[in-house]
């Protein structure tokens, strides 16, 4: 069953859904684009790693999971105790988060042809993860690869440039031959989802990305209808948008 919303389903933006929806949608995008390309292309899911260190007041001991120390001195009153022969200190694990994105490469030399990024809260909200993402984004925009960025999250600050019109969602397509200009597709909650071009090598026709088709596939295969409608969308909708959205919520939830 496809998503009941004509555009983006705001219930999929909830943290309990987005955590799995993001990788599921990335996979659906890979299949959708890959089915259109000739065999001299390779479409892959690659990932970027974000490392979140323990809080500053805690000491970090490298990559080990345990610290070893001498056992405490036995009591002098002769009473037997159940003391382990070795004491260990269990350290807080470093939080490593991997965020996937889609690449299109030349099969023969593996050169990068295009990169497609689907934003997540990790790289959209202010902080070191966003700064890391923006650094990589600038590198891609200086490279010889096309760049596609899709923002399906209403929350968080918009990515540059500031000239993007006010909108709930947007997509940016930066073709190598048109830089520094880039195409932008802004849309609102009640709008239909756009079909985006996916540029390939010079002289070849674009592939296309039908956002409605890939969102419906990820929605259906992830069984999100079973639980995402228990509660309000996040971020909350304006009252008139909430009333509009209510008509699409399945009656059985």
Secondary structure, DSSP 8 states (H G I E B T S, - for coil): ---SSSS--GGGGSHHHHHHHHHHHHHHHHHHHHTTS-TTEEEEEEEEEEEE---TTS---TT-SEEEE------TT-------SSEEEE----EEEEEEEEEEEETTT--EEEEEEE--HHHHSSSHHHHHHHHHHHHHHTSSSEEEEEE--SSS---S-TTS-S-SEEEEEE-GGGTT--EEEEE-TTS---EEEE--STTS--EEEEHHHHHHHHHHHTTGGGTTTSS--SS---HHHHHHHHTTS-TT-
